[in-house]
Amino acid sequence: MDITVEYTTVIDGNPQAVWQLLAAFEDMHWHPQVNGSQLASGISGRVGAVRELSLTDGSTVTERLDELDHTRMTLTYSFQGDPPIPVSTSRTTISLQPADGQTAITWQGDYGVADSDAADLVTRVSRQTVWPATAQALKTVLGR
């Protein structure tokens, strides 16, 4: 079954500053749950680039940059290899919008899952753990 999960939050900070961090796809040094990040293949900053993230829990996540639009401040990526959540397919888009001197960040994940239990787990992990932690990391690195 296919599901879509969304999460939006607003953080202090100029959208351009937030975008600079997110658009540097293979560099997530600013995220406290990422021990290391590197370009595994492809060309830095180009669609098709693959990043490998070494997480603090000892796991590794591999993601491919599928779309990158600097004008609209959106990027889309997908899991490669063995995903960290129970999905058969994934496509996550991050988009930024100015919001009264702040930045609205929206994550939209489109996933293929086996059943309603997997759908509930993926929704909960995305909305309550992964995306809020990333927003908090951005706030921290931007000094907000």
Beta strands, then each sheet from edge to edge (+ up, - down):
strand 1: 2-12
strand 2: 34-41
strand 3: 50-55
strand 4: 60-69
strand 5: 74-80
strand 6: 89-99
strand 7: 102-112
sheet 1: 1+ 7- 6+ 5- 4+ 3- 2+
end
